[in-house]
Amino acid sequence: MSVSAGELDVERPGANANVATSFTYNGDGTMATVVKTYDDGATTFTWTRTYTYAAGVLTNISLWVRS
């Protein structure tokens, strides 16, 4: 099941120290995804935001999707 969100509460500075952020990149060096993983001590949540390009120009940034 996936859940989409526009903004994440874990994005606020100081919101939670248990958030790890990682990035993936396309072959041309543009950012493909941002992945935020949050562990509340009982459950691990993973949120992904995907970046889409056309001819090297950013055309879309997805909502955050929880997986």
Secondary structure, DSSP 8 states (H G I E B T S, - for coil): --EEESS-GGGSTTS-TTEEEEEEE-TTS-EEEEEEEEE-SS-EEEEEEEEEEETTEEEEE--EEE-
